[in-house]
Amino acid sequence: MKKYERMISLVLVAASSLSALFFIIKQNMDAAILSMTIMFTITNFFRSRTFKEKGHDKEANWMRKMSMIFAILSVLVVVIMLNG
């Protein structure tokens, strides 16, 4: 992973983590869950790229699939928030 990619991933994960904490304090659980699922999507995506670069193809595929699952869950949370 290049240096700027690592920096981008760090900023995205930190922002989503802090937003989740903010929404938990504000007691907005829907937004907190959305922030957490986005955080898991981002971390698993960048983890899969790191595993792929190291030659761990099996682990990279697993992390990519987990990232896709959390992305789908994020969309599902948005739909629930808009309808509820």
Contacts in CASP RR format, 6 or more apart in sequence:
PFRMAT RR
TARGET T0000
AUTHOR 0000-0000-0000
METHOD contacts of the structure
MODEL  1
MKKYERMISLVLVAASSLSALFFIIKQNMDAAILSMTIMFTITNFFRSRT
FKEKGHDKEANWMRKMSMIFAILSVLVVVIMLNG
1 9 0 8 1.000
1 46 0 8 1.000
1 49 0 8 1.000
1 50 0 8 1.000
1 53 0 8 1.000
5 46 0 8 1.000
5 49 0 8 1.000
9 42 0 8 1.000
9 43 0 8 1.000
9 46 0 8 1.000
12 42 0 8 1.000
13 39 0 8 1.000
13 42 0 8 1.000
13 43 0 8 1.000
13 46 0 8 1.000
16 35 0 8 1.000
16 36 0 8 1.000
16 38 0 8 1.000
16 39 0 8 1.000
16 42 0 8 1.000
17 35 0 8 1.000
17 39 0 8 1.000
19 31 0 8 1.000
19 35 0 8 1.000
20 32 0 8 1.000
20 35 0 8 1.000
20 36 0 8 1.000
20 39 0 8 1.000
23 29 0 8 1.000
23 31 0 8 1.000
23 32 0 8 1.000
23 35 0 8 1.000
24 32 0 8 1.000
30 77 0 8 1.000
30 80 0 8 1.000
30 81 0 8 1.000
31 81 0 8 1.000
33 77 0 8 1.000
34 74 0 8 1.000
34 77 0 8 1.000
34 78 0 8 1.000
34 81 0 8 1.000
37 70 0 8 1.000
37 73 0 8 1.000
37 74 0 8 1.000
37 77 0 8 1.000
38 70 0 8 1.000
38 74 0 8 1.000
40 66 0 8 1.000
40 67 0 8 1.000
40 70 0 8 1.000
41 67 0 8 1.000
41 70 0 8 1.000
41 71 0 8 1.000
41 74 0 8 1.000
44 63 0 8 1.000
44 64 0 8 1.000
44 66 0 8 1.000
44 67 0 8 1.000
44 70 0 8 1.000
45 63 0 8 1.000
45 64 0 8 1.000
45 67 0 8 1.000
47 63 0 8 1.000
48 59 0 8 1.000
48 60 0 8 1.000
48 61 0 8 1.000
48 62 0 8 1.000
48 63 0 8 1.000
48 64 0 8 1.000
48 67 0 8 1.000
49 60 0 8 1.000
51 57 0 8 1.000
51 59 0 8 1.000
51 60 0 8 1.000
51 63 0 8 1.000
52 60 0 8 1.000
END
